[in-house]
Amino acid sequence: MPASLKALIFDVDGTLSNTEADGHRIAFNLAFDEYKLGWHWNIDTYGQLLAVTGGKERIKYFATDFLHNKNVPNDFDALIPVLHQAKTRHYTELLASGAIPLRPGVERLLKEARETGLRLAIATTTTPANVTALLTHTLGEDAISWFDVIAAGDIVPAKKPAADIYTCALQKLQLPAAQCMAFEDSHNGLLSSLGAGLKTVVTTNDYTTGHDFTGAEIVLDNMGEPDSPFQLIQGDANGYDYLDCRMIEYLHQKPGNNT
């Protein structure tokens, strides 16, 4: 008998919201303008930078692999965390303005999961401040309390695609991977969740539609709504046309790609 489902663990950026294109990229550019660096990350450039997880790591990657350390301030290593802090501030301001909504089906699924008694958790490389800002500005001031565990930012040394952040979330939940389901949007995220032994649902976005999602239980374009079905990209939806707790239970119980 498969283990019973007890908790859902969500990635944030690209999974709960299209924060990468609509939020983080814009906030990075505002921080670069604030510090008069003359840098601008367009949509294509940012798509390439997403190969690296973590905002501070992304800034450093841009300097080394795109600029080849030319036109970089002398105190650049010290400037990186300052830039990232400014970017986080701009990101929070964008969220407060309502510029970054949740993806289709996310709010419905979170509320349904709470009503059915499933525990909720977050496993993300973004900062705790970014998580708090997104949840409170989209779901309300009490939304943080919906989640038993928020594993975020630099609390583990190795970021995705390493499994550390999911392993951390499982430890804090005090549950085995067999009793949880993960939700991701990218190849690196999927590698991370699979590395922790988690069955995983993938909802793609514009940056990740071409990624390799081998090992995912199912791949959808979004979670869907009753009046706006998802598009099935990979896997067996068993007749469901939007992601709800019944469908998640089906995916969790069936013999899967990660068992």
C-alpha positions as CSV (number, residue, x, y, z in Angstrom):
1,M,0.0,0.0,0.0
2,P,1.3,3.5,-0.8
3,A,1.8,5.8,2.1
4,S,-1.0,8.3,2.8
5,L,-0.6,11.8,1.6
6,K,0.0,14.3,4.5
7,A,1.7,17.4,3.0
8,L,2.2,19.5,-0.1
9,I,5.5,21.3,-0.6
10,F,5.6,24.2,-3.0
11,D,8.4,26.0,-4.9
12,V,7.7,29.7,-5.2
13,D,9.2,31.5,-8.1
14,G,7.5,30.4,-11.3
15,T,5.3,27.9,-9.5
16,L,3.0,30.0,-7.2
17,S,3.5,33.1,-9.4
18,N,5.2,34.2,-12.5
19,T,7.6,36.2,-10.3
20,E,10.6,35.7,-12.5
21,A,9.5,37.7,-15.6
22,D,7.0,40.0,-13.9
23,G,8.9,40.7,-10.7
24,H,12.5,39.6,-10.1
25,R,13.8,40.6,-13.5
26,I,12.2,44.1,-13.2
27,A,13.4,44.5,-9.6
28,F,17.0,43.5,-10.6
29,N,17.0,46.2,-13.3
30,L,15.6,48.8,-10.8
31,A,18.5,47.9,-8.4
32,F,21.0,48.2,-11.2
33,D,19.6,51.7,-12.1
34,E,19.7,52.7,-8.5
35,Y,23.4,51.9,-8.3
36,K,24.1,53.4,-11.7
37,L,25.7,50.2,-13.1
38,G,24.3,50.7,-16.6
39,W,23.2,47.0,-16.7
40,H,19.8,45.8,-18.1
41,W,18.5,42.3,-18.1
42,N,16.1,41.8,-21.0
43,I,13.7,38.8,-21.1
44,D,16.1,36.6,-23.1
45,T,19.1,37.4,-21.0
46,Y,17.2,36.7,-17.8
47,G,16.1,33.4,-19.3
48,Q,19.7,32.4,-19.6
49,L,20.5,33.6,-16.1
50,L,17.9,31.4,-14.7
51,A,20.3,28.5,-15.3
52,V,21.8,29.6,-12.0
53,T,19.6,29.5,-8.8
54,G,19.8,32.3,-6.2
55,G,19.8,36.0,-6.8
56,K,23.2,36.8,-5.5
57,E,24.6,33.9,-7.4
58,R,22.9,35.2,-10.6
59,I,24.5,38.6,-10.3
60,K,27.9,37.1,-9.9
61,Y,27.2,34.7,-12.9
62,F,26.3,37.7,-15.0
63,A,29.5,39.5,-14.2
64,T,31.7,36.5,-14.9
65,D,30.1,34.8,-17.8
66,F,28.3,37.7,-19.6
67,L,30.6,40.7,-18.8
68,H,33.8,38.6,-18.3
69,N,34.4,40.8,-15.3
70,K,34.7,44.0,-17.4
71,N,32.9,47.2,-16.4
72,V,32.4,45.7,-12.9
73,P,33.0,47.9,-9.8
74,N,36.2,47.3,-7.9
75,D,34.3,46.4,-4.7
76,F,32.0,44.1,-6.6
77,D,32.0,41.2,-4.1
78,A,31.0,43.5,-1.4
79,L,28.4,45.2,-3.6
80,I,26.6,41.9,-4.5
81,P,24.7,41.5,-1.2
82,V,23.9,45.3,-1.2
83,L,22.5,45.0,-4.8
84,H,20.5,42.0,-3.8
85,Q,19.0,43.8,-0.8
86,A,18.0,46.7,-3.0
87,K,16.5,44.3,-5.5
88,T,14.4,42.6,-2.7
89,R,13.1,46.1,-1.7
90,H,12.0,46.9,-5.3
91,Y,10.5,43.4,-5.6
92,T,8.4,43.9,-2.4
93,E,7.2,47.3,-3.7
94,L,6.1,45.6,-7.0
95,L,4.2,43.0,-5.0
96,A,2.5,45.7,-2.9
97,S,1.3,47.4,-6.1
98,G,-0.5,44.2,-7.2
99,A,1.8,43.8,-10.2
100,I,2.6,40.1,-9.5
101,P,-0.5,37.9,-9.2
102,L,-0.7,34.2,-8.3
103,R,-0.8,31.7,-11.2
104,P,-4.2,30.1,-12.2
105,G,-5.4,27.6,-9.7
106,V,-2.9,28.4,-6.9
107,E,-5.2,30.2,-4.4
108,R,-8.0,27.7,-5.0
109,L,-5.7,24.7,-4.4
110,L,-4.1,26.1,-1.3
111,K,-7.5,26.8,0.3
112,E,-8.8,23.4,-0.6
113,A,-5.7,21.7,0.8
114,R,-6.2,23.5,4.1
115,E,-9.9,22.5,4.2
116,T,-9.0,18.9,3.6
117,G,-6.4,18.8,6.3
118,L,-3.3,18.6,4.2
119,R,-0.3,20.4,5.6
120,L,1.5,23.1,3.5
121,A,5.1,23.9,3.1
122,I,7.5,26.0,1.0
123,A,10.9,24.9,-0.4
124,T,12.5,27.7,-2.3
125,T,15.9,29.4,-3.0
126,T,14.3,32.9,-2.8
127,T,14.6,34.9,0.4
128,P,12.2,34.5,3.3
129,A,11.3,38.2,2.8
130,N,10.3,37.6,-0.8
131,V,8.1,34.6,0.3
132,T,6.4,36.7,3.0
133,A,5.8,39.6,0.6
134,L,4.3,37.4,-2.1
135,L,2.0,35.5,0.2
136,T,0.8,38.5,2.2
137,H,0.1,40.7,-0.8
138,T,-1.7,38.0,-2.8
139,L,-3.5,35.9,-0.1
140,G,-3.7,38.3,2.9
141,E,-1.8,39.1,6.1
142,D,-2.5,35.7,7.7
143,A,-1.2,33.6,4.7
144,I,2.1,32.9,6.3
145,S,0.3,30.9,9.0
146,W,-1.2,28.6,6.4
147,F,2.3,27.0,6.0
148,D,3.7,24.7,8.7
149,V,7.2,25.1,7.2
150,I,8.9,27.8,5.1
151,A,12.3,26.6,4.0
152,A,13.8,29.5,2.1
153,G,16.9,31.3,1.1
154,D,20.3,30.5,2.5
155,I,19.3,28.1,5.3
156,V,21.0,25.3,3.3
157,P,24.5,25.6,1.8
158,A,23.6,24.1,-1.6
159,K,20.8,25.5,-3.6
160,K,18.7,23.8,-6.3
161,P,19.3,21.5,-8.2
162,A,20.7,20.1,-4.9
163,A,18.1,18.3,-2.8
164,D,19.0,20.2,0.4
165,I,16.1,22.6,0.6
166,Y,13.5,19.8,0.2
167,T,15.4,17.6,2.6
168,C,15.3,20.5,5.1
169,A,11.5,21.0,4.5
170,L,10.9,17.3,5.1
171,Q,12.9,17.4,8.3
172,K,11.0,20.4,9.6
173,L,7.7,18.7,8.7
174,Q,8.9,15.5,10.4
175,L,7.5,13.5,7.5
176,P,9.0,11.1,5.0
177,A,9.1,12.0,1.3
178,A,6.6,9.2,0.6
179,Q,3.9,11.1,2.5
180,C,4.4,14.4,0.6
181,M,4.0,15.8,-2.9
182,A,6.2,18.6,-4.4
183,F,5.2,21.3,-6.9
184,E,7.9,22.8,-9.3
185,D,8.2,24.6,-12.5
186,S,11.8,24.0,-13.7
187,H,14.3,21.3,-14.5
188,N,16.6,22.4,-11.6
189,G,13.6,22.4,-9.3
190,L,12.5,19.0,-10.4
191,L,16.1,17.6,-9.9
192,S,16.0,19.0,-6.4
193,S,12.6,17.5,-5.4
194,L,13.4,14.1,-7.0
195,G,16.7,14.1,-5.3
196,A,14.8,14.3,-2.0
197,G,12.6,11.4,-3.1
198,L,9.5,13.4,-3.7
199,K,6.8,12.7,-6.3
200,T,6.5,16.0,-8.2
201,V,3.9,17.9,-10.2
202,V,5.3,20.4,-12.7
203,T,3.5,23.5,-14.0
204,T,5.6,25.1,-16.7
205,N,5.9,28.8,-17.5
206,D,7.3,30.8,-20.5
207,Y,10.9,30.3,-19.2
208,T,10.6,26.5,-18.6
209,T,8.4,25.1,-21.3
210,G,11.4,23.5,-23.1
211,H,12.9,21.9,-20.0
212,D,13.5,18.2,-19.5
213,F,10.9,17.0,-16.9
214,T,11.8,13.3,-16.9
215,G,10.7,11.8,-13.6
216,A,7.8,14.2,-13.0
217,E,4.4,12.6,-12.2
218,I,2.7,15.0,-14.5
219,V,3.6,18.2,-16.4
220,L,0.9,20.9,-17.0
221,D,0.9,24.4,-18.3
222,N,-0.8,25.6,-15.1
223,M,-3.0,24.2,-12.3
224,G,-6.2,25.2,-14.1
225,E,-9.6,26.3,-12.9
226,P,-13.0,24.6,-13.2
227,D,-13.9,27.1,-16.0
228,S,-10.4,27.2,-17.5
229,P,-8.8,23.7,-17.8
230,F,-5.0,23.1,-17.8
231,Q,-3.2,21.8,-20.8
232,L,-1.7,18.4,-20.3
233,I,2.0,18.3,-21.5
234,Q,3.2,15.0,-20.1
235,G,1.7,12.2,-18.0
236,D,-1.8,10.9,-17.2
237,A,-4.4,13.3,-15.9
238,N,-6.9,10.4,-15.4
239,G,-9.8,12.6,-16.8
240,Y,-9.2,15.6,-14.5
241,D,-9.0,19.0,-16.2
242,Y,-7.9,21.1,-13.2
243,L,-5.5,20.3,-10.4
244,D,-7.4,19.7,-7.1
245,C,-6.8,17.5,-4.1
246,R,-8.6,14.5,-5.7
247,M,-6.2,14.7,-8.6
248,I,-3.2,15.1,-6.4
249,E,-4.3,12.1,-4.3
250,Y,-4.6,10.1,-7.5
251,L,-1.1,11.1,-8.6
252,H,0.3,10.3,-5.2
253,Q,-1.2,6.9,-4.9
254,K,-0.6,5.6,-8.4
255,P,2.7,3.8,-9.1
256,G,4.9,6.7,-10.2
257,N,8.1,7.7,-11.9
258,N,9.9,8.3,-8.6
259,T,9.0,5.1,-6.7
